[in-house]
Amino acid sequence: MTLDSLRNAIDAIDDQMLTLLNDRMELVRHVGELKRSTNAVIYRPEREKQIIDRLEQQNKGLMTRAAIEAIFLEIFAVSRNLELPEHVAFLGPDGSFTHQAAESRFGAMSAYMALPTIRSVFESVETGRARFGVVPIENNQEGVVFETIDLLNEKDLTIAAEAEIPVHFTFATQAENLADITHIYSKDIAFRQCSKFLNDSFEGLKAELVPVESTSKAAKLAAQQPNAAAICSTIAAKLFGVPVLFDNIEDSDLNRTRFLILAKDFKNQPSGQDKTTLIARLPNTESPGVLAEFLQEFNARRINLTKIESRPMRGGASFVYWFLLECEGHADEPRLQEILNHHAADVKWVGSYVRVS
């Protein structure tokens, strides 16, 4: 076959794909009308996962699961916006890793709001200015984000889903030689996660490390100063037009950050691969055995606890703590229902959602 004949064959398949996508969107439009008439929820992460799982199982071609997921998550996002346009708040600024996580779940067509603090994201969802909010909860190299955990306790919002993305840093600069660089901008956490690159590349050089509030701000400053550089995301470097000198400069290629997608009055249906988040404010935690007895209830029902974090109960004189717990399973399952019913006064359900790993 010639190159032209191959291109013609690809064009013919693209034409078929466009027709099929329009057919799909017409069905989606009818689904949206039915959902609006019954006030049903538009965003269904468990349904999206079922579709991707089914497609992966029947896949006999070159497409990987990651490729299938990337394409169909964008199709789902376009479909949801056809049913009902979504406003999504995220911890900004534009070009942040949280922005990247938001787009990985809601696609390029949603209306995004970059907000300055995690609290402002919570409040935008709480007041209805945004339908969903995206905030970081933990990095596998640096640990948990305590502000997010504290606000899950303080606010009455629900976790609709989670997202997990690999964190890759780039070194972006207008300078042609490393020796010409006088300032390197980034967040403290990014400097720590790229310390090996910095030590190896700038040994004997006099570039000053300047902490700023975001990697996007770092890219913006590097765009304005010819002898400056930024450690930032690829999306931030592109956003501000700073040439990327080095890619993937992080110390660990296993560096990943997990994000929560927040909503108000949101509940997923069980998918069979769920995770549940709870907040426990147990009475008399200063007494011996109270926490151990509570945790034993999970063990007795063979419920796997995947996370437990203690946080101080503010406003008290003594050292009293509340706990955030994550466990496998959905809150509608009988074994978890038993615990929730038994501790109805002490345990707050925060969400049951499809686990990503």
Secondary structure, DSSP 8 states (H G I E B T S, - for coil): --HHHHHHHHHHHHHHHHHHHHHHHHHHHHHHHHHHHHT--S--HHHHHHHHHHHHHH--SS--HHHHHHHHHHHHHHHHHHHS--EEEEESSTTSHHHHHHHHHHTTTSEEEEESSHHHHHHHHHTTS-SEEEEEEEETTTEE-HHHHHHHHHS--EEEEEEEEE---EEEES-SSGGG--EEEE-HHHHHHTHHHHHHHSTT---EEEE-S-HHHHHHHHHH-TTEEEEE-HHHHHHHT--EEES---S-TT-EEEEEEEESS------SSEEEEEEE--TTTTSTTHHHHHHHHHHHTT--EEEEEEEE-TT-SS--EEEEEEEES-TTSHHHHHHHHHTTTTEEEEEEEE---
